[in-house]
């Protein structure tokens, strides 16, 4: 699971935000043509995997996620 999916899920579940932006308008990547505005775009900026001294099944990662709001006016 990526950080973009996690943040997208959290934003879609946050009622004060979904009263302003439809949950289907919170998207990852690029905005499709003729999308209903306002919309929120989520993108992964960077991912850093933490190297452990003893390799294991789990790898701890830190991911930076960018959120951009697109609206008809501001």
PDB file as gemmi writes it, atoms N, CA and C in Angstrom:
CRYST1    1.000    1.000    1.000  90.00  90.00  90.00 P 1                      
ATOM      1  N   UNK A   1       0.853  -1.169   0.000  1.00  0.00           N  
ATOM      2  CA  UNK A   1       0.000   0.000   0.000  1.00  0.00           C  
ATOM      3  C   UNK A   1       0.902   1.237   0.000  1.00  0.00           C  
ATOM      4  N   UNK A   2       0.584   2.174  -0.854  1.00  0.00           N  
ATOM      5  CA  UNK A   2       1.407   3.379  -0.958  1.00  0.00           C  
ATOM      6  C   UNK A   2       0.871   4.484  -0.057  1.00  0.00           C  
ATOM      7  N   UNK A   3       1.703   5.484   0.155  1.00  0.00           N  
ATOM      8  CA  UNK A   3       1.297   6.632   0.951  1.00  0.00           C  
ATOM      9  C   UNK A   3       0.157   7.406   0.308  1.00  0.00           C  
ATOM     10  N   UNK A   4       0.127   7.437  -1.015  1.00  0.00           N  
ATOM     11  CA  UNK A   4      -0.945   8.134  -1.731  1.00  0.00           C  
ATOM     12  C   UNK A   4      -2.284   7.454  -1.452  1.00  0.00           C  
ATOM     13  N   UNK A   5      -2.304   6.121  -1.447  1.00  0.00           N  
ATOM     14  CA  UNK A   5      -3.544   5.388  -1.144  1.00  0.00           C  
ATOM     15  C   UNK A   5      -3.991   5.628   0.294  1.00  0.00           C  
ATOM     16  N   UNK A   6      -3.031   5.670   1.216  1.00  0.00           N  
ATOM     17  CA  UNK A   6      -3.357   5.887   2.629  1.00  0.00           C  
ATOM     18  C   UNK A   6      -3.928   7.284   2.843  1.00  0.00           C  
ATOM     19  N   UNK A   7      -3.244   8.298   2.316  1.00  0.00           N  
ATOM     20  CA  UNK A   7      -3.706   9.681   2.477  1.00  0.00           C  
ATOM     21  C   UNK A   7      -5.042   9.878   1.764  1.00  0.00           C  
ATOM     22  N   UNK A   8      -5.201   9.286   0.585  1.00  0.00           N  
ATOM     23  CA  UNK A   8      -6.475   9.384  -0.129  1.00  0.00           C  
ATOM     24  C   UNK A   8      -7.622   8.794   0.677  1.00  0.00           C  
ATOM     25  N   UNK A   9      -7.386   7.654   1.305  1.00  0.00           N  
ATOM     26  CA  UNK A   9      -8.411   7.041   2.146  1.00  0.00           C  
ATOM     27  C   UNK A   9      -8.766   7.896   3.346  1.00  0.00           C  
ATOM     28  N   UNK A  10      -7.741   8.486   3.969  1.00  0.00           N  
ATOM     29  CA  UNK A  10      -7.991   9.360   5.119  1.00  0.00           C  
ATOM     30  C   UNK A  10      -8.774  10.606   4.715  1.00  0.00           C  
ATOM     31  N   UNK A  11      -8.420  11.204   3.577  1.00  0.00           N  
ATOM     32  CA  UNK A  11      -9.125  12.405   3.120  1.00  0.00           C  
ATOM     33  C   UNK A  11     -10.567  12.092   2.732  1.00  0.00           C  
ATOM     34  N   UNK A  12     -10.787  10.941   2.082  1.00  0.00           N  
ATOM     35  CA  UNK A  12     -12.155  10.567   1.695  1.00  0.00           C  
ATOM     36  C   UNK A  12     -13.035  10.268   2.902  1.00  0.00           C  
ATOM     37  N   UNK A  13     -12.434   9.873   4.013  1.00  0.00           N  
ATOM     38  CA  UNK A  13     -13.193   9.547   5.226  1.00  0.00           C  
ATOM     39  C   UNK A  13     -13.416  10.760   6.130  1.00  0.00           C  
ATOM     40  N   UNK A  14     -12.801  11.902   5.813  1.00  0.00           N  
ATOM     41  CA  UNK A  14     -12.876  13.090   6.659  1.00  0.00           C  
ATOM     42  C   UNK A  14     -14.092  13.925   6.245  1.00  0.00           C  
ATOM     43  N   UNK A  15     -15.156  13.864   7.042  1.00  0.00           N  
ATOM     44  CA  UNK A  15     -16.434  14.499   6.687  1.00  0.00           C  
ATOM     45  C   UNK A  15     -16.376  15.998   6.420  1.00  0.00           C  
ATOM     46  N   UNK A  16     -15.657  16.806   7.222  1.00  0.00           N  
ATOM     47  CA  UNK A  16     -15.612  18.242   6.902  1.00  0.00           C  
ATOM     48  C   UNK A  16     -15.041  18.516   5.503  1.00  0.00           C  
ATOM     49  N   UNK A  17     -14.111  17.685   5.046  1.00  0.00           N  
ATOM     50  CA  UNK A  17     -13.548  17.872   3.707  1.00  0.00           C  
ATOM     51  C   UNK A  17     -14.518  17.389   2.635  1.00  0.00           C  
ATOM     52  N   UNK A  18     -15.149  16.236   2.862  1.00  0.00           N  
ATOM     53  CA  UNK A  18     -16.055  15.699   1.838  1.00  0.00           C  
ATOM     54  C   UNK A  18     -17.340  16.508   1.707  1.00  0.00           C  
ATOM     55  N   UNK A  19     -17.605  17.405   2.650  1.00  0.00           N  
ATOM     56  CA  UNK A  19     -18.739  18.316   2.461  1.00  0.00           C  
ATOM     57  C   UNK A  19     -18.390  19.408   1.446  1.00  0.00           C  
ATOM     58  N   UNK A  20     -17.096  19.618   1.199  1.00  0.00           N  
ATOM     59  CA  UNK A  20     -16.641  20.619   0.227  1.00  0.00           C  
ATOM     60  C   UNK A  20     -16.194  20.002  -1.092  1.00  0.00           C  
ATOM     61  N   UNK A  21     -15.563  18.829  -1.016  1.00  0.00           N  
ATOM     62  CA  UNK A  21     -15.024  18.144  -2.195  1.00  0.00           C  
ATOM     63  C   UNK A  21     -15.616  16.742  -2.231  1.00  0.00           C  
ATOM     64  N   UNK A  22     -16.178  16.360  -3.361  1.00  0.00           N  
ATOM     65  CA  UNK A  22     -16.735  15.010  -3.487  1.00  0.00           C  
ATOM     66  C   UNK A  22     -15.629  13.967  -3.336  1.00  0.00           C  
ATOM     67  N   UNK A  23     -15.885  12.863  -2.650  1.00  0.00           N  
ATOM     68  CA  UNK A  23     -14.855  11.826  -2.491  1.00  0.00           C  
ATOM     69  C   UNK A  23     -14.324  11.292  -3.821  1.00  0.00           C  
ATOM     70  N   UNK A  24     -15.162  11.248  -4.861  1.00  0.00           N  
ATOM     71  CA  UNK A  24     -14.690  10.773  -6.169  1.00  0.00           C  
ATOM     72  C   UNK A  24     -13.765  11.786  -6.841  1.00  0.00           C  
ATOM     73  N   UNK A  25     -13.710  13.013  -6.323  1.00  0.00           N  
ATOM     74  CA  UNK A  25     -12.827  14.043  -6.875  1.00  0.00           C  
ATOM     75  C   UNK A  25     -11.490  14.106  -6.147  1.00  0.00           C  
ATOM     76  N   UNK A  26     -11.245  13.195  -5.235  1.00  0.00           N  
ATOM     77  CA  UNK A  26      -9.939  13.076  -4.581  1.00  0.00           C  
ATOM     78  C   UNK A  26      -9.208  11.965  -5.313  1.00  0.00           C  
ATOM     79  N   UNK A  27      -8.248  12.335  -6.148  1.00  0.00           N  
ATOM     80  CA  UNK A  27      -7.632  11.390  -7.076  1.00  0.00           C  
ATOM     81  C   UNK A  27      -6.118  11.388  -6.960  1.00  0.00           C  
ATOM     82  N   UNK A  28      -5.524  10.296  -7.408  1.00  0.00           N  
ATOM     83  CA  UNK A  28      -4.070  10.179  -7.487  1.00  0.00           C  
ATOM     84  C   UNK A  28      -3.636  10.475  -8.917  1.00  0.00           C  
ATOM     85  N   UNK A  29      -2.488  11.125  -9.057  1.00  0.00           N  
ATOM     86  CA  UNK A  29      -1.939  11.373 -10.384  1.00  0.00           C  
ATOM     87  C   UNK A  29      -2.498  12.606 -11.049  1.00  0.00           C  
ATOM     88  N   UNK A  30      -2.831  12.474 -12.333  1.00  0.00           N  
ATOM     89  CA  UNK A  30      -3.319  13.605 -13.121  1.00  0.00           C  
ATOM     90  C   UNK A  30      -4.831  13.713 -13.082  1.00  0.00           C  
ATOM     91  N   UNK A  31      -5.283  14.919 -13.356  1.00  0.00           N  
ATOM     92  CA  UNK A  31      -6.721  15.165 -13.388  1.00  0.00           C  
ATOM     93  C   UNK A  31      -7.251  14.854 -14.781  1.00  0.00           C  
ATOM     94  N   UNK A  32      -8.292  14.032 -14.891  1.00  0.00           N  
ATOM     95  CA  UNK A  32      -8.854  13.764 -16.213  1.00  0.00           C  
ATOM     96  C   UNK A  32      -9.582  14.997 -16.762  1.00  0.00           C  
ATOM     97  N   UNK A  33      -9.811  15.014 -18.055  1.00  0.00           N  
ATOM     98  CA  UNK A  33     -10.559  16.112 -18.678  1.00  0.00           C  
ATOM     99  C   UNK A  33     -11.991  16.124 -18.166  1.00  0.00           C  
ATOM    100  N   UNK A  34     -12.555  17.304 -18.085  1.00  0.00           N  
ATOM    101  CA  UNK A  34     -13.951  17.515 -17.680  1.00  0.00           C  
ATOM    102  C   UNK A  34     -14.266  16.935 -16.307  1.00  0.00           C  
ATOM    103  N   UNK A  35     -13.344  17.049 -15.379  1.00  0.00           N  
ATOM    104  CA  UNK A  35     -13.596  16.590 -14.012  1.00  0.00           C  
ATOM    105  C   UNK A  35     -14.359  17.677 -13.269  1.00  0.00           C  
ATOM    106  N   UNK A  36     -15.176  17.281 -12.327  1.00  0.00           N  
ATOM    107  CA  UNK A  36     -15.938  18.230 -11.522  1.00  0.00           C  
ATOM    108  C   UNK A  36     -14.995  18.881 -10.517  1.00  0.00           C  
ATOM    109  N   UNK A  37     -14.933  20.220 -10.545  1.00  0.00           N  
ATOM    110  CA  UNK A  37     -14.099  20.952  -9.594  1.00  0.00           C  
ATOM    111  C   UNK A  37     -14.948  21.372  -8.415  1.00  0.00           C  
ATOM    112  N   UNK A  38     -14.433  21.475  -7.237  1.00  0.00           N  
ATOM    113  CA  UNK A  38     -13.043  21.340  -6.824  1.00  0.00           C  
ATOM    114  C   UNK A  38     -12.609  19.876  -6.770  1.00  0.00           C  
ATOM    115  N   UNK A  39     -11.297  19.683  -6.894  1.00  0.00           N  
ATOM    116  CA  UNK A  39     -10.715  18.346  -6.846  1.00  0.00           C  
ATOM    117  C   UNK A  39      -9.393  18.422  -6.098  1.00  0.00           C  
ATOM    118  N   UNK A  40      -8.987  17.300  -5.540  1.00  0.00           N  
ATOM    119  CA  UNK A  40      -7.707  17.206  -4.840  1.00  0.00           C  
ATOM    120  C   UNK A  40      -6.873  16.150  -5.546  1.00  0.00           C  
ATOM    121  N   UNK A  41      -5.648  16.517  -5.916  1.00  0.00           N  
ATOM    122  CA  UNK A  41      -4.724  15.603  -6.580  1.00  0.00           C  
ATOM    123  C   UNK A  41      -3.639  15.185  -5.603  1.00  0.00           C  
ATOM    124  N   UNK A  42      -3.385  13.900  -5.523  1.00  0.00           N  
ATOM    125  CA  UNK A  42      -2.355  13.369  -4.633  1.00  0.00           C  
ATOM    126  C   UNK A  42      -1.242  12.758  -5.469  1.00  0.00           C  
ATOM    127  N   UNK A  43       0.008  13.056  -5.088  1.00  0.00           N  
ATOM    128  CA  UNK A  43       1.169  12.510  -5.797  1.00  0.00           C  
ATOM    129  C   UNK A  43       2.241  12.123  -4.801  1.00  0.00           C  
ATOM    130  N   UNK A  44       2.964  11.082  -5.127  1.00  0.00           N  
ATOM    131  CA  UNK A  44       4.098  10.667  -4.312  1.00  0.00           C  
ATOM    132  C   UNK A  44       5.309  11.500  -4.717  1.00  0.00           C  
ATOM    133  N   UNK A  45       5.932  12.156  -3.749  1.00  0.00           N  
ATOM    134  CA  UNK A  45       7.097  12.993  -4.024  1.00  0.00           C  
ATOM    135  C   UNK A  45       8.373  12.171  -3.907  1.00  0.00           C  
ATOM    136  N   UNK A  46       8.497  11.405  -2.832  1.00  0.00           N  
ATOM    137  CA  UNK A  46       9.677  10.563  -2.639  1.00  0.00           C  
ATOM    138  C   UNK A  46       9.355   9.425  -1.683  1.00  0.00           C  
ATOM    139  N   UNK A  47      10.111   8.338  -1.830  1.00  0.00           N  
ATOM    140  CA  UNK A  47       9.987   7.181  -0.944  1.00  0.00           C  
ATOM    141  C   UNK A  47      11.391   6.785  -0.514  1.00  0.00           C  
ATOM    142  N   UNK A  48      11.587   6.642   0.796  1.00  0.00           N  
ATOM    143  CA  UNK A  48      12.881   6.218   1.338  1.00  0.00           C  
ATOM    144  C   UNK A  48      12.648   4.949   2.147  1.00  0.00           C  
ATOM    145  N   UNK A  49      13.304   3.862   1.739  1.00  0.00           N  
ATOM    146  CA  UNK A  49      13.230   2.610   2.486  1.00  0.00           C  
ATOM    147  C   UNK A  49      14.335   2.595   3.529  1.00  0.00           C  
ATOM    148  N   UNK A  50      13.984   2.223   4.747  1.00  0.00           N  
ATOM    149  CA  UNK A  50      14.955   2.140   5.837  1.00  0.00           C  
ATOM    150  C   UNK A  50      15.635   0.780   5.790  1.00  0.00           C  
ATOM    151  N   UNK A  51      16.950   0.780   5.724  1.00  0.00           N  
ATOM    152  CA  UNK A  51      17.716  -0.463   5.704  1.00  0.00           C  
ATOM    153  C   UNK A  51      17.975  -0.929   7.126  1.00  0.00           C  
ATOM    154  N   UNK A  52      17.616  -2.145   7.431  1.00  0.00           N  
ATOM    155  CA  UNK A  52      17.870  -2.719   8.750  1.00  0.00           C  
ATOM    156  C   UNK A  52      19.161  -3.519   8.715  1.00  0.00           C  
ATOM    157  N   UNK A  53      19.786  -3.647   9.881  1.00  0.00           N  
ATOM    158  CA  UNK A  53      21.000  -4.452   9.956  1.00  0.00           C  
ATOM    159  C   UNK A  53      20.697  -5.919   9.685  1.00  0.00           C  
ATOM    160  N   UNK A  54      19.584  -6.387  10.232  1.00  0.00           N  
ATOM    161  CA  UNK A  54      19.148  -7.759   9.973  1.00  0.00           C  
ATOM    162  C   UNK A  54      17.960  -7.708   9.024  1.00  0.00           C  
ATOM    163  N   UNK A  55      18.126  -8.191   7.802  1.00  0.00           N  
ATOM    164  CA  UNK A  55      17.002  -8.160   6.864  1.00  0.00           C  
ATOM    165  C   UNK A  55      15.833  -8.988   7.387  1.00  0.00           C  
ATOM    166  N   UNK A  56      14.652  -8.480   7.192  1.00  0.00           N  
ATOM    167  CA  UNK A  56      13.445  -9.170   7.619  1.00  0.00           C  
ATOM    168  C   UNK A  56      12.381  -9.108   6.547  1.00  0.00           C  
ATOM    169  N   UNK A  57      11.206  -9.551   6.902  1.00  0.00           N  
ATOM    170  CA  UNK A  57      10.092  -9.560   5.958  1.00  0.00           C  
ATOM    171  C   UNK A  57       9.571  -8.146   5.722  1.00  0.00           C  
ATOM    172  N   UNK A  58       9.488  -7.346   6.781  1.00  0.00           N  
ATOM    173  CA  UNK A  58       8.954  -5.995   6.677  1.00  0.00           C  
ATOM    174  C   UNK A  58      10.055  -4.983   6.403  1.00  0.00           C  
ATOM    175  N   UNK A  59       9.740  -4.002   5.578  1.00  0.00           N  
ATOM    176  CA  UNK A  59      10.655  -2.897   5.297  1.00  0.00           C  
ATOM    177  C   UNK A  59       9.935  -1.615   5.672  1.00  0.00           C  
ATOM    178  N   UNK A  60      10.558  -0.820   6.525  1.00  0.00           N  
ATOM    179  CA  UNK A  60       9.952   0.450   6.921  1.00  0.00           C  
ATOM    180  C   UNK A  60      10.280   1.503   5.869  1.00  0.00           C  
ATOM    181  N   UNK A  61       9.250   2.209   5.427  1.00  0.00           N  
ATOM    182  CA  UNK A  61       9.410   3.232   4.397  1.00  0.00           C  
ATOM    183  C   UNK A  61       8.846   4.552   4.889  1.00  0.00           C  
ATOM    184  N   UNK A  62       9.457   5.629   4.425  1.00  0.00           N  
ATOM    185  CA  UNK A  62       8.944   6.972   4.658  1.00  0.00           C  
ATOM    186  C   UNK A  62       8.626   7.563   3.293  1.00  0.00           C  
ATOM    187  N   UNK A  63       7.396   8.037   3.126  1.00  0.00           N  
ATOM    188  CA  UNK A  63       6.975   8.574   1.837  1.00  0.00           C  
ATOM    189  C   UNK A  63       6.441   9.988   2.017  1.00  0.00           C  
ATOM    190  N   UNK A  64       6.854  10.878   1.130  1.00  0.00           N  
ATOM    191  CA  UNK A  64       6.319  12.236   1.109  1.00  0.00           C  
ATOM    192  C   UNK A  64       5.231  12.296   0.049  1.00  0.00           C  
ATOM    193  N   UNK A  65       4.065  12.804   0.446  1.00  0.00           N  
ATOM    194  CA  UNK A  65       2.918  12.886  -0.457  1.00  0.00           C  
ATOM    195  C   UNK A  65       2.531  14.349  -0.617  1.00  0.00           C  
ATOM    196  N   UNK A  66       2.312  14.757  -1.860  1.00  0.00           N  
ATOM    197  CA  UNK A  66       1.887  16.118  -2.171  1.00  0.00           C  
ATOM    198  C   UNK A  66       0.392  16.121  -2.453  1.00  0.00           C  
ATOM    199  N   UNK A  67      -0.305  17.112  -1.913  1.00  0.00           N  
ATOM    200  CA  UNK A  67      -1.735  17.282  -2.181  1.00  0.00           C  
ATOM    201  C   UNK A  67      -1.941  18.660  -2.803  1.00  0.00           C  
ATOM    202  N   UNK A  68      -2.546  18.693  -3.978  1.00  0.00           N  
ATOM    203  CA  UNK A  68      -2.829  19.952  -4.668  1.00  0.00           C  
ATOM    204  C   UNK A  68      -4.332  20.084  -4.847  1.00  0.00           C  
ATOM    205  N   UNK A  69      -4.852  21.263  -4.561  1.00  0.00           N  
ATOM    206  CA  UNK A  69      -6.284  21.528  -4.700  1.00  0.00           C  
ATOM    207  C   UNK A  69      -6.511  22.278  -5.998  1.00  0.00           C  
ATOM    208  N   UNK A  70      -7.450  21.792  -6.803  1.00  0.00           N  
ATOM    209  CA  UNK A  70      -7.836  22.471  -8.038  1.00  0.00           C  
ATOM    210  C   UNK A  70      -9.270  22.948  -7.879  1.00  0.00           C  
ATOM    211  N   UNK A  71      -9.504  24.219  -8.155  1.00  0.00           N  
ATOM    212  CA  UNK A  71     -10.842  24.790  -8.037  1.00  0.00           C  
ATOM    213  C   UNK A  71     -11.055  25.807  -9.151  1.00  0.00           C  
ATOM    214  N   UNK A  72     -12.288  26.181  -9.363  1.00  0.00           N  
ATOM    215  CA  UNK A  72     -12.599  27.162 -10.404  1.00  0.00           C  
ATOM    216  C   UNK A  72     -12.074  28.543 -10.047  1.00  0.00           C  
ATOM    217  N   UNK A  73     -12.101  28.888  -8.774  1.00  0.00           N  
ATOM    218  CA  UNK A  73     -11.559  30.164  -8.320  1.00  0.00           C  
ATOM    219  C   UNK A  73     -10.981  29.979  -6.928  1.00  0.00           C  
ATOM    220  N   UNK A  74     -10.294  30.998  -6.469  1.00  0.00           N  
ATOM    221  CA  UNK A  74      -9.749  30.941  -5.119  1.00  0.00           C  
ATOM    222  C   UNK A  74     -10.132  32.183  -4.410  1.00  0.00           C  
TER     223      UNK A  74                                                      
END                                                                             
